[in-house]
Amino acid sequence: MVYQTHVYVHDPHHGSYGDEAAEALGIDAARVHKTLLAKVDDKWLVVAVVPVTGKLNLKALAKAAGGKKAAMAEQAEAERSTGYVVGGISPLGQRKPLPTFIDDQARAHATVYVSGGKRGFEIELSPADLAAATEARLAPLSV
């Protein structure tokens, strides 16, 4: 796996972690992906990795995960499960591996950026390497 790390000074007053990363690193925001946790059918947690320029379609995530409905996980549950704080949740190296789904729009880019586990730290890698490292499936997840 080939990857590159990028560090920037996090501004706690910025309104969007993903937009802040794109601005600080001088890259197209469509290449920056946020890591979100959702609960499928009120039973199990899953990870969704979607561009910061889009919005997670919970119905599409539930379908990709083999469920009927999905709802965003509570912040405390997401942090407890992953070991990361919101705004720094990485799809990589989570405390407890969870089923992971990457928005198929990631394929449009040679590399994408995901959080490296803390605010102000991004990892750049190919969508294929991200999928391999997280054992993720690509699916249409965002609107």
Secondary structure, 3 states (H helix, E strand, C coil): CCEEEEECCCCCCCCCHHHHHHHHHCCCHHHEEEEEEEEECCCEEEEEEEECCCCECHHHHHHHCCCCCEEECCHHHHHHHHCCCCCCCCCCCCCCCCCEEEEHHHHHCCCEEEEEEECCEEEEECHHHHHHHHCCEEECCEC
